[in-house]
Amino acid sequence: MKYLHLIWAALFRRKARTFLTLVSIAAAFLLFGMLDAVRTSFDQAGKSANGAQRLQTGSKLSFIDTLPQGLGVQIATVPGVKSVAYSNWFGGAYQDPHNQVFTFAVSDNYIDQYPEVSVSTDARKAFMDTRTGILVGDKLMEKYHWKIGDQIPLQSNIFPQQNGSKDWTFNIVGVLHPTESSVAFYSQIILMHWKYFDDAVMKGYNNGQVGWFVTRVNDVNQADKVARAIDALSANSDHETRTQTEAAATASWMKQLADIGLIVGSIMGAVFFTLLLLTGNTMMQAVRERTSELAVLKTLGFSDRGVLSMVLAESVLMVLLGGVIGIGLAALLIPGVSASSGGMLNLPTVGTSSWLLGIVLMVVIGLIVGVIPAWRAMRLNIVDALAGR
């Protein structure tokens, strides 16, 4: 701390260069904070279902495997279960194959599982009375300028009708209005009748199967117990299940598609390697420009180790400043990212462990990029330096 003013002055000797370097460091650690939150959310998902008002039951083997629709009757008898609904992926594209629309075939009581999604009484009645009726998210209605009463075509990317065509026609009978950020996803989807889908799809594609069940529990503190009881229903059968929270189910789907830990680690490895090169070059230039100044310090009595320590401290301070700003920005942005995902991402806040890991990385990177220029500064010959050699 004695020479902090000297270290600070040296660090901001070239303000523009230091500022740009700090921006780069902050961006790297902003990415670190966000990706570490993603990694942590995937690691924590599924550890406990307690506290969840809804549980999702899918195939234990893979999210693409289906379950018998009749399993829902058994699930409804499990103590602690309030209600059960089911759903199946339909997919769908509007007008162009690139205009993918999240469309699900659902049971008649599916929307009752989500009191956070508002649907008018008239829309509910119209949905029940119209075999080809669909409920559409409000943002999706705005995006394609649809209105209630419109008849729209959707092309399924998987399921053909019994005539072999993958072109399906539906009637918009109501709008989904999410009232909480946790279910904002419902503003971008379409819900259709599972019974119509199961009857109309080509034989051999569905046959009374569903993708997953959604269960509301009576007591959120007993959700773990209910989940185990549901899975016990199909134990040792050809359709074993895994019941978990909706967030954990989403994480499980993602893990089956890709190794999240490997992806996050690879990205961060590439980012920090680039950061090492960038900050290392900055420190080399900074020390090279101050060769005569370092020689004067030695002339005034600063020891070789003292000069070494000052250069290393300057390097570590630069990385710490940018890193703290970056992780701080991540802490501010993560709640907004979680809210805007509509419940698809449940990112934890930047906790103590993330801060500690980040600070350790900052110090290590600072020492690595500063060791070569600091070593050169320590070995600097006063006469040669002052002579400009």
C-alpha positions in Angstrom: 0.0 0.0 0.0 3.0 2.3 0.5 3.6 2.7 -3.2 0.0 2.4 -4.4 0.1 6.0 -5.7 3.2 5.1 -7.9 1.5 1.9 -9.2 -1.7 3.8 -9.9 0.1 6.5 -11.8 2.0 4.0 -13.8 -1.2 2.1 -14.7 -2.9 5.2 -16.1 0.2 6.6 -17.8 -1.5 5.9 -21.1 -5.1 6.4 -20.3 -6.6 5.4 -23.6 -4.7 2.1 -23.8 -5.5 1.3 -20.1 -9.2 2.1 -20.6 -9.5 -0.2 -23.7 -7.7 -3.0 -21.9 -10.0 -2.6 -18.9 -13.0 -2.8 -21.2 -11.7 -6.0 -22.7 -11.0 -7.5 -19.2 -14.5 -6.4 -18.0 -16.1 -8.1 -21.0 -14.2 -11.3 -20.4 -15.3 -11.5 -16.7 -18.8 -10.4 -17.6 -19.0 -13.5 -19.8 -17.4 -15.5 -17.0 -20.1 -14.4 -14.6 -22.9 -15.2 -16.9 -21.6 -18.6 -18.0 -20.7 -19.5 -14.4 -24.3 -18.8 -13.5 -25.5 -21.0 -16.4 -23.2 -23.8 -15.2 -24.3 -23.5 -11.6 -28.0 -23.5 -12.6 -27.5 -26.8 -14.5 -25.6 -28.3 -11.7 -28.2 -27.3 -9.1 -31.2 -28.3 -11.2 -33.0 -31.4 -10.0 -31.4 -31.6 -6.6 -34.7 -30.9 -4.9 -38.2 -30.4 -6.0 -39.4 -29.0 -2.7 -40.8 -25.5 -3.1 -42.1 -26.2 -6.7 -45.9 -25.9 -7.2 -45.6 -27.9 -10.5 -43.8 -31.1 -11.4 -43.0 -32.4 -14.8 -42.9 -36.1 -15.5 -41.2 -37.4 -18.6 -39.4 -40.4 -19.9 -36.4 -41.5 -17.8 -34.4 -42.5 -20.9 -34.8 -39.5 -23.2 -37.0 -36.4 -23.7 -37.9 -37.7 -27.2 -39.5 -40.9 -25.7 -43.2 -40.8 -25.1 -45.4 -42.1 -22.2 -48.8 -43.8 -22.3 -51.6 -41.3 -21.9 -53.3 -43.6 -19.3 -50.5 -43.0 -16.9 -52.1 -39.7 -16.0 -55.0 -41.5 -14.3 -52.5 -43.3 -12.0 -50.6 -40.1 -11.3 -53.9 -38.4 -10.2 -54.3 -41.0 -7.5 -50.9 -40.3 -5.9 -51.3 -38.6 -2.4 -50.4 -35.0 -2.6 -51.3 -34.6 -6.3 -53.8 -31.8 -6.9 -54.3 -32.1 -10.7 -52.7 -33.6 -13.7 -52.5 -32.5 -17.3 -50.4 -33.7 -20.3 -48.8 -32.3 -23.4 -47.0 -33.4 -26.5 -44.5 -31.6 -28.8 -46.0 -30.7 -32.2 -43.5 -28.2 -33.6 -44.7 -26.3 -36.6 -43.7 -23.6 -39.0 -45.8 -20.7 -40.3 -45.5 -19.9 -44.0 -41.8 -20.5 -44.2 -39.8 -23.5 -42.6 -37.6 -20.9 -40.9 -40.6 -19.4 -39.1 -40.6 -22.0 -36.4 -43.4 -21.7 -33.8 -43.4 -23.6 -30.5 -46.7 -25.6 -30.7 -47.9 -28.1 -28.2 -50.8 -30.6 -28.2 -52.3 -30.4 -24.7 -55.1 -31.9 -22.6 -58.2 -29.8 -22.1 -57.2 -28.9 -18.5 -53.6 -28.0 -19.3 -54.1 -24.3 -19.0 -55.6 -24.8 -15.5 -52.1 -25.9 -14.4 -50.9 -22.4 -15.1 -53.0 -19.8 -13.2 -50.2 -17.3 -14.1 -51.4 -17.4 -17.7 -54.6 -15.5 -18.2 -57.2 -16.8 -20.8 -60.7 -15.2 -21.0 -63.8 -17.3 -20.2 -65.0 -16.9 -23.7 -61.7 -18.1 -25.1 -61.7 -21.2 -22.8 -65.2 -22.1 -23.9 -64.4 -21.6 -27.6 -61.3 -23.7 -27.2 -63.3 -26.6 -25.6 -66.0 -26.3 -28.4 -63.7 -26.1 -31.4 -61.9 -29.2 -32.4 -59.3 -27.4 -34.5 -59.2 -24.4 -32.1 -55.9 -23.1 -30.8 -54.8 -20.6 -28.1 -52.0 -18.3 -29.1 -49.5 -16.3 -27.1 -50.1 -12.5 -27.2 -46.7 -11.6 -28.5 -47.0 -14.2 -31.3 -50.4 -12.7 -32.2 -48.7 -9.3 -32.5 -45.7 -10.7 -34.5 -47.8 -12.2 -37.3 -50.7 -9.7 -37.0 -53.2 -12.5 -36.3 -56.6 -11.9 -34.7 -59.2 -14.1 -33.1 -61.2 -16.0 -35.8 -58.3 -16.3 -38.2 -57.6 -19.6 -39.8 -53.9 -20.3 -40.0 -51.8 -23.1 -41.6 -48.9 -24.7 -39.7 -46.5 -27.2 -41.2 -45.3 -29.8 -38.7 -41.7 -30.8 -38.9 -42.5 -34.3 -37.6 -46.2 -35.3 -37.7 -48.2 -36.0 -40.9 -51.9 -36.2 -41.0 -53.6 -39.4 -42.0 -53.6 -38.3 -45.6 -49.8 -38.0 -45.5 -49.8 -34.2 -45.6 -47.8 -32.3 -42.9 -49.8 -29.2 -43.5 -52.3 -28.6 -40.6 -55.0 -25.9 -40.4 -56.2 -24.3 -37.2 -58.6 -21.7 -36.0 -57.5 -19.0 -33.5 -60.1 -19.0 -30.7 -58.2 -17.2 -27.8 -55.1 -15.5 -26.6 -52.6 -16.5 -23.9 -51.7 -13.6 -21.6 -48.8 -14.4 -19.2 -49.1 -12.3 -16.0 -45.8 -13.2 -14.5 -42.3 -13.2 -15.9 -41.7 -16.8 -14.9 -44.2 -17.9 -17.6 -43.4 -15.3 -20.2 -42.6 -18.2 -22.5 -46.3 -18.6 -23.0 -46.6 -15.4 -24.9 -44.7 -17.0 -27.8 -46.4 -20.4 -28.1 -49.5 -22.1 -29.5 -51.6 -24.7 -27.7 -53.8 -27.1 -29.6 -56.1 -30.0 -28.6 -54.2 -33.2 -27.9 -57.3 -35.3 -28.7 -57.6 -33.7 -32.2 -53.9 -34.2 -32.7 -54.0 -37.9 -31.6 -57.0 -38.7 -33.8 -55.7 -36.8 -36.9 -52.1 -37.8 -37.0 -51.0 -40.7 -39.2 -51.2 -44.0 -37.4 -47.9 -45.2 -35.9 -46.8 -41.6 -35.0 -48.5 -41.2 -31.6 -51.0 -43.9 -30.7 -52.3 -42.5 -27.5 -48.9 -41.3 -26.3 -47.9 -38.1 -24.6 -44.6 -36.3 -24.2 -44.9 -35.4 -20.5 -47.3 -34.8 -17.7 -47.6 -31.6 -15.6 -48.7 -32.1 -12.0 -49.8 -29.5 -9.5 -49.1 -30.5 -5.9 -51.1 -29.7 -2.8 -48.1 -28.8 -0.6 -45.0 -27.4 -2.2 -42.9 -28.7 0.8 -43.9 -32.3 -0.1 -43.0 -32.0 -3.8 -40.0 -34.3 -3.5 -42.1 -37.0 -1.8 -44.8 -36.7 -4.5 -42.1 -36.9 -7.3 -40.7 -40.1 -5.9 -44.2 -41.6 -5.6 -45.0 -40.7 -9.2 -41.8 -42.3 -10.5 -42.5 -45.4 -8.4 -45.7 -46.0 -10.5 -43.7 -47.0 -13.5 -40.6 -48.5 -11.9 -39.2 -51.5 -13.7 -41.6 -51.0 -16.6 -40.9 -50.2 -20.3 -41.8 -46.6 -19.7 -39.9 -45.5 -16.5 -40.3 -41.9 -15.6 -38.3 -39.1 -14.1 -40.3 -36.4 -12.2 -38.7 -33.1 -11.5 -39.3 -29.4 -11.5 -39.9 -27.6 -14.8 -36.5 -25.9 -14.5 -34.8 -29.2 -13.9 -36.6 -30.7 -16.8 -35.4 -28.0 -19.1 -31.9 -28.4 -17.8 -32.2 -32.2 -18.4 -33.3 -31.7 -22.0 -30.3 -29.4 -22.6 -27.9 -31.8 -21.1 -29.1 -34.5 -23.4 -28.5 -32.3 -26.4 -25.0 -31.1 -25.3 -22.4 -31.3 -22.6 -23.0 -27.9 -21.0 -20.0 -28.1 -18.7 -17.7 -28.8 -21.6 -19.2 -26.0 -23.7 -18.9 -23.4 -20.9 -15.3 -24.6 -20.1 -14.2 -24.4 -23.7 -15.7 -20.9 -24.2 -14.1 -19.6 -21.1 -10.7 -21.2 -21.9 -10.7 -19.5 -25.3 -11.7 -16.2 -23.7 -9.1 -16.2 -21.0 -6.4 -17.4 -23.4 -7.1 -14.4 -25.6 -7.2 -12.2 -22.5 -3.7 -13.4 -21.5 -2.3 -12.4 -24.9 -4.1 -9.0 -24.8 -3.1 -8.0 -21.2 0.4 -9.5 -21.6 1.0 -7.3 -24.6 -0.3 -4.2 -22.8 2.1 -4.9 -19.8 5.1 -5.5 -22.1 4.5 -2.2 -23.9 3.9 -0.3 -20.6 7.1 -1.5 -19.0 9.1 -1.0 -22.2 8.0 2.6 -22.4 9.1 3.2 -18.8 12.5 1.7 -19.0 14.3 5.0 -18.0 11.8 5.7 -15.3 12.4 2.2 -13.7 16.1 2.9 -13.9 15.6 6.2 -12.0 13.7 4.3 -9.3 16.6 1.9 -8.9 19.0 4.9 -8.8 16.9 6.3 -5.9 17.3 3.1 -4.0 14.5 0.8 -5.0 15.7 -2.8 -4.9 15.4 -5.2 -7.7 12.7 -7.1 -5.8 10.9 -3.8 -5.1 10.7 -3.0 -8.8 9.6 -6.6 -9.5 6.8 -6.3 -6.9 5.6 -3.0 -8.3 5.3 -4.2 -11.9 3.5 -7.4 -10.7 1.2 -5.3 -8.5 0.4 -3.0 -11.5 -0.5 -6.1 -13.6 -2.7 -7.6 -10.9 -4.4 -4.3 -10.2 -5.3 -3.8 -13.8 -6.9 -7.3 -14.1 -8.7 -6.8 -10.7 -10.2 -3.5 -11.7 -11.6 -4.8 -15.0 -12.6 -8.2 -13.5 -14.6 -6.7 -10.6 -16.4 -4.4 -13.0 -17.2 -7.4 -15.3 -18.5 -9.7 -12.6 -20.4 -6.7 -11.0 -22.2 -6.1 -14.4 -23.0 -9.9 -14.5 -24.6 -9.7 -11.1 -26.8 -6.8 -12.3 -27.7 -8.4 -15.6 -28.5 -12.0 -14.5 -31.9 -11.3 -12.8 -33.0 -9.5 -16.0 -31.8 -12.4 -18.2 -33.7 -14.9 -16.0 -36.9 -12.9 -16.0 -36.8 -12.4 -19.8 -36.3 -16.1 -20.5 -39.9 -16.8 -19.4 -38.8 -19.5 -16.9 -36.6 -21.3 -19.4 -33.6 -20.2 -17.5 -33.4 -20.0 -13.7 -30.0 -18.4 -13.2 -28.7 -18.0 -9.7 -27.3 -14.7 -8.6 -23.5 -14.3 -8.5 -22.7 -15.9 -5.2 -19.7 -15.9 -2.9 -18.2 -18.9 -4.6 -18.3 -17.2 -8.0 -16.8 -14.1 -6.7 -14.0 -16.0 -5.0 -13.3 -18.0 -8.1 -13.3 -14.9 -10.2 -10.9 -13.0 -7.9 -8.5 -16.0 -7.9 -8.6 -16.1 -11.7 -7.9 -12.3 -11.8 -4.9 -12.6 -9.5 -3.5 -15.6 -11.4 -4.0 -14.0 -14.8 -2.4 -10.7 -13.4 0.6 -12.6 -12.2 1.0 -14.6 -15.4 0.9 -11.6 -17.7 3.1 -9.5 -15.4 5.8 -12.0 -14.6 7.9 -11.5 -17.8 7.9 -7.7 -17.9 8.4 -7.7 -14.1 11.4 -10.0 -14.5 12.9 -7.8 -17.2 12.4 -4.8 -15.0 14.1 -6.5 -12.1 17.2 -7.4 -14.2 17.3 -3.9 -15.8 20.8 -2.4 -15.8 20.7 1.2 -14.6 23.5 2.4 -17.0 22.1 0.7 -20.0 18.6 1.9 -19.3 19.5 5.5 -18.8 21.7 5.4 -21.9 18.7 4.2 -23.9 20.4 0.9 -24.8 
